[in-house]
Amino acid sequence: MPDLLSILLIAIFLPLFPMSMVFNALLENIKPNGLRVLLFILWPLIGVLIAINSEFVIPGWLLPLALSTSLLYAIRLLTLREVNQWTGFLATSTWSLLWLPVIEGNSAELLYGFAIGMSVPLVLLVLLAAGLERRFGAAYTGLYGGLARTIPRYAGVLVTVVIAAVATPLFPTFFFMLDMVVETISTTPSAALVLLFIWLFWSWAGARLIQGLIVGRASHNKIADMSIASISFYSIVLIVLMLGGIYLAGAIL
């Protein structure tokens, strides 16, 4: 029973269905952007902290449940239009995969590195969604388009952040996914195949998100673009994130 309670507690922060609904319900009801940012930063770190300090026998059903949870939310991404909800579902899909290195017994340093590397692009997406809400009153794909024409600086940053979030080289989540595929392909080929499908759905959903916001005819003419100071902030964070991805790759290899 103590083992099951530990697993259920960790499953809230490293989401396993149906406990994964806790995070998304909480995100739905949190409006201040500062609290949303804290939520995205702290949630997986709490899960990793509990997992590291818990001693329990890992049951065999955890791996397929983690993969199923991630795949479920990856598929759901394709139907979402609200950017904050999209970000929350992507977070659920990525964080649930942290069970794989937990099961493999990876070091605490590597687990924290994975969690932070996954979460930083999501935090940036929360901030960018707040920018859409300030400019347009809502952050929905398809509600307004042509951002590449009306606010090109913002559009360029948004595209880069989405690319970072869906595990594209040289960002940390890419090396995480690559490591998990390599680790599972010899022992559990079916798990590696599911990981590849998850990766595919992330990329597909990211492309749909970008298409729904960036391309098309501009629906607004006089919209304030992103300031140079904001571009500098996002650029620095993304560069640090890429360097972190390269460092993570070295630690994995």
Contacts in CASP RR format, 6 or more apart in sequence:
PFRMAT RR
TARGET T0000
AUTHOR 0000-0000-0000
METHOD contacts of the structure
MODEL  1
MPDLLSILLIAIFLPLFPMSMVFNALLENIKPNGLRVLLFILWPLIGVLI
AINSEFVIPGWLLPLALSTSLLYAIRLLTLREVNQWTGFLATSTWSLLWL
PVIEGNSAELLYGFAIGMSVPLVLLVLLAAGLERRFGAAYTGLYGGLART
IPRYAGVLVTVVIAAVATPLFPTFFFMLDMVVETISTTPSAALVLLFIWL
FWSWAGARLIQGLIVGRASHNKIADMSIASISFYSIVLIVLMLGGIYLAG
AIL
2 56 0 8 1.000
3 56 0 8 1.000
3 57 0 8 1.000
6 50 0 8 1.000
6 54 0 8 1.000
6 56 0 8 1.000
7 56 0 8 1.000
7 59 0 8 1.000
7 62 0 8 1.000
8 19 0 8 1.000
9 50 0 8 1.000
10 47 0 8 1.000
10 50 0 8 1.000
10 51 0 8 1.000
10 54 0 8 1.000
10 102 0 8 1.000
11 19 0 8 1.000
11 20 0 8 1.000
12 19 0 8 1.000
12 22 0 8 1.000
12 23 0 8 1.000
12 47 0 8 1.000
13 23 0 8 1.000
13 43 0 8 1.000
13 44 0 8 1.000
13 46 0 8 1.000
13 47 0 8 1.000
13 48 0 8 1.000
13 50 0 8 1.000
13 95 0 8 1.000
14 44 0 8 1.000
14 47 0 8 1.000
14 48 0 8 1.000
14 51 0 8 1.000
14 95 0 8 1.000
14 96 0 8 1.000
14 98 0 8 1.000
14 99 0 8 1.000
14 102 0 8 1.000
15 22 0 8 1.000
15 23 0 8 1.000
15 69 0 8 1.000
15 92 0 8 1.000
15 95 0 8 1.000
15 96 0 8 1.000
16 62 0 8 1.000
16 65 0 8 1.000
16 66 0 8 1.000
16 69 0 8 1.000
16 96 0 8 1.000
16 99 0 8 1.000
17 65 0 8 1.000
17 68 0 8 1.000
17 69 0 8 1.000
17 72 0 8 1.000
20 69 0 8 1.000
20 73 0 8 1.000
20 92 0 8 1.000
20 96 0 8 1.000
23 39 0 8 1.000
23 43 0 8 1.000
23 88 0 8 1.000
23 91 0 8 1.000
23 92 0 8 1.000
24 85 0 8 1.000
24 88 0 8 1.000
24 89 0 8 1.000
24 92 0 8 1.000
26 39 0 8 1.000
27 36 0 8 1.000
27 39 0 8 1.000
27 84 0 8 1.000
27 85 0 8 1.000
27 88 0 8 1.000
28 85 0 8 1.000
30 36 0 8 1.000
30 39 0 8 1.000
33 126 0 8 1.000
33 127 0 8 1.000
33 130 0 8 1.000
36 84 0 8 1.000
36 126 0 8 1.000
37 123 0 8 1.000
37 126 0 8 1.000
37 127 0 8 1.000
40 87 0 8 1.000
40 91 0 8 1.000
40 119 0 8 1.000
40 122 0 8 1.000
40 123 0 8 1.000
40 126 0 8 1.000
41 119 0 8 1.000
41 123 0 8 1.000
43 91 0 8 1.000
43 95 0 8 1.000
43 119 0 8 1.000
44 91 0 8 1.000
44 95 0 8 1.000
44 98 0 8 1.000
44 115 0 8 1.000
44 118 0 8 1.000
44 119 0 8 1.000
45 112 0 8 1.000
45 115 0 8 1.000
45 116 0 8 1.000
45 119 0 8 1.000
47 98 0 8 1.000
47 115 0 8 1.000
48 98 0 8 1.000
48 102 0 8 1.000
48 108 0 8 1.000
48 111 0 8 1.000
48 112 0 8 1.000
48 115 0 8 1.000
51 102 0 8 1.000
51 111 0 8 1.000
52 108 0 8 1.000
52 111 0 8 1.000
58 102 0 8 1.000
58 103 0 8 1.000
62 99 0 8 1.000
62 103 0 8 1.000
63 99 0 8 1.000
63 100 0 8 1.000
63 103 0 8 1.000
63 188 0 8 1.000
63 191 0 8 1.000
64 191 0 8 1.000
66 96 0 8 1.000
66 97 0 8 1.000
66 99 0 8 1.000
66 100 0 8 1.000
67 97 0 8 1.000
67 191 0 8 1.000
67 194 0 8 1.000
67 195 0 8 1.000
67 198 0 8 1.000
69 92 0 8 1.000
69 93 0 8 1.000
69 96 0 8 1.000
70 92 0 8 1.000
70 93 0 8 1.000
70 94 0 8 1.000
70 96 0 8 1.000
70 97 0 8 1.000
70 198 0 8 1.000
71 93 0 8 1.000
71 194 0 8 1.000
71 197 0 8 1.000
71 198 0 8 1.000
71 201 0 8 1.000
72 93 0 8 1.000
73 89 0 8 1.000
73 90 0 8 1.000
73 92 0 8 1.000
73 93 0 8 1.000
73 96 0 8 1.000
74 93 0 8 1.000
74 197 0 8 1.000
74 198 0 8 1.000
74 201 0 8 1.000
74 202 0 8 1.000
74 205 0 8 1.000
75 201 0 8 1.000
76 89 0 8 1.000
77 86 0 8 1.000
77 89 0 8 1.000
77 90 0 8 1.000
77 93 0 8 1.000
77 201 0 8 1.000
77 202 0 8 1.000
77 205 0 8 1.000
77 206 0 8 1.000
78 201 0 8 1.000
78 204 0 8 1.000
78 205 0 8 1.000
78 208 0 8 1.000
80 86 0 8 1.000
80 89 0 8 1.000
80 205 0 8 1.000
81 140 0 8 1.000
81 141 0 8 1.000
81 142 0 8 1.000
81 143 0 8 1.000
82 138 0 8 1.000
82 139 0 8 1.000
82 140 0 8 1.000
83 125 0 8 1.000
83 128 0 8 1.000
83 129 0 8 1.000
83 132 0 8 1.000
83 139 0 8 1.000
83 140 0 8 1.000
83 141 0 8 1.000
83 209 0 8 1.000
84 126 0 8 1.000
84 129 0 8 1.000
84 139 0 8 1.000
86 205 0 8 1.000
86 209 0 8 1.000
87 122 0 8 1.000
87 125 0 8 1.000
87 126 0 8 1.000
87 129 0 8 1.000
87 165 0 8 1.000
88 122 0 8 1.000
90 122 0 8 1.000
90 165 0 8 1.000
90 166 0 8 1.000
90 202 0 8 1.000
90 205 0 8 1.000
91 118 0 8 1.000
91 119 0 8 1.000
91 122 0 8 1.000
93 198 0 8 1.000
93 202 0 8 1.000
94 118 0 8 1.000
94 122 0 8 1.000
94 173 0 8 1.000
95 115 0 8 1.000
95 118 0 8 1.000
97 176 0 8 1.000
97 177 0 8 1.000
97 180 0 8 1.000
97 195 0 8 1.000
97 198 0 8 1.000
98 111 0 8 1.000
98 114 0 8 1.000
98 115 0 8 1.000
98 118 0 8 1.000
100 180 0 8 1.000
100 183 0 8 1.000
100 184 0 8 1.000
101 110 0 8 1.000
101 111 0 8 1.000
101 114 0 8 1.000
101 180 0 8 1.000
102 111 0 8 1.000
104 183 0 8 1.000
106 114 0 8 1.000
109 251 0 8 1.000
110 248 0 8 1.000
110 251 0 8 1.000
110 252 0 8 1.000
113 172 0 8 1.000
113 248 0 8 1.000
114 172 0 8 1.000
114 176 0 8 1.000
114 248 0 8 1.000
116 172 0 8 1.000
117 171 0 8 1.000
117 172 0 8 1.000
117 173 0 8 1.000
117 176 0 8 1.000
117 241 0 8 1.000
117 244 0 8 1.000
117 245 0 8 1.000
117 248 0 8 1.000
118 172 0 8 1.000
118 173 0 8 1.000
118 176 0 8 1.000
120 164 0 8 1.000
120 172 0 8 1.000
120 237 0 8 1.000
120 241 0 8 1.000
121 161 0 8 1.000
121 164 0 8 1.000
121 165 0 8 1.000
121 171 0 8 1.000
121 173 0 8 1.000
121 241 0 8 1.000
122 165 0 8 1.000
124 161 0 8 1.000
124 164 0 8 1.000
124 165 0 8 1.000
124 234 0 8 1.000
124 237 0 8 1.000
124 238 0 8 1.000
125 161 0 8 1.000
125 162 0 8 1.000
125 165 0 8 1.000
128 154 0 8 1.000
128 157 0 8 1.000
128 158 0 8 1.000
128 161 0 8 1.000
129 139 0 8 1.000
130 139 0 8 1.000
131 139 0 8 1.000
131 154 0 8 1.000
132 138 0 8 1.000
132 139 0 8 1.000
132 213 0 8 1.000
133 139 0 8 1.000
135 151 0 8 1.000
135 223 0 8 1.000
135 224 0 8 1.000
136 143 0 8 1.000
136 144 0 8 1.000
136 220 0 8 1.000
136 223 0 8 1.000
141 208 0 8 1.000
141 209 0 8 1.000
141 211 0 8 1.000
141 212 0 8 1.000
141 213 0 8 1.000
142 212 0 8 1.000
142 213 0 8 1.000
144 213 0 8 1.000
144 219 0 8 1.000
144 220 0 8 1.000
145 212 0 8 1.000
145 213 0 8 1.000
145 214 0 8 1.000
145 215 0 8 1.000
145 216 0 8 1.000
145 217 0 8 1.000
145 218 0 8 1.000
145 219 0 8 1.000
146 155 0 8 1.000
146 213 0 8 1.000
146 214 0 8 1.000
146 215 0 8 1.000
146 216 0 8 1.000
146 217 0 8 1.000
146 218 0 8 1.000
146 219 0 8 1.000
147 154 0 8 1.000
147 155 0 8 1.000
147 158 0 8 1.000
147 213 0 8 1.000
147 214 0 8 1.000
147 218 0 8 1.000
148 155 0 8 1.000
148 156 0 8 1.000
148 214 0 8 1.000
148 215 0 8 1.000
149 218 0 8 1.000
150 218 0 8 1.000
150 220 0 8 1.000
150 221 0 8 1.000
150 223 0 8 1.000
150 225 0 8 1.000
151 223 0 8 1.000
151 224 0 8 1.000
151 225 0 8 1.000
151 226 0 8 1.000
152 225 0 8 1.000
153 225 0 8 1.000
153 226 0 8 1.000
153 231 0 8 1.000
154 225 0 8 1.000
154 226 0 8 1.000
155 213 0 8 1.000
155 214 0 8 1.000
156 214 0 8 1.000
157 226 0 8 1.000
157 230 0 8 1.000
157 231 0 8 1.000
157 234 0 8 1.000
157 235 0 8 1.000
158 210 0 8 1.000
158 213 0 8 1.000
158 214 0 8 1.000
159 210 0 8 1.000
159 214 0 8 1.000
160 234 0 8 1.000
160 238 0 8 1.000
161 234 0 8 1.000
161 238 0 8 1.000
162 206 0 8 1.000
162 209 0 8 1.000
162 210 0 8 1.000
163 171 0 8 1.000
164 171 0 8 1.000
164 173 0 8 1.000
164 238 0 8 1.000
164 241 0 8 1.000
165 173 0 8 1.000
165 202 0 8 1.000
165 206 0 8 1.000
166 173 0 8 1.000
166 202 0 8 1.000
166 203 0 8 1.000
166 205 0 8 1.000
166 206 0 8 1.000
167 173 0 8 1.000
167 174 0 8 1.000
167 176 0 8 1.000
167 177 0 8 1.000
167 199 0 8 1.000
167 202 0 8 1.000
167 203 0 8 1.000
168 174 0 8 1.000
168 203 0 8 1.000
170 242 0 8 1.000
170 245 0 8 1.000
170 246 0 8 1.000
170 249 0 8 1.000
171 241 0 8 1.000
171 242 0 8 1.000
171 245 0 8 1.000
172 241 0 8 1.000
172 244 0 8 1.000
172 245 0 8 1.000
172 248 0 8 1.000
174 245 0 8 1.000
175 245 0 8 1.000
175 248 0 8 1.000
175 249 0 8 1.000
175 252 0 8 1.000
176 248 0 8 1.000
177 195 0 8 1.000
177 199 0 8 1.000
179 252 0 8 1.000
180 192 0 8 1.000
180 195 0 8 1.000
181 192 0 8 1.000
181 195 0 8 1.000
181 196 0 8 1.000
184 191 0 8 1.000
184 192 0 8 1.000
184 195 0 8 1.000
185 192 0 8 1.000
END
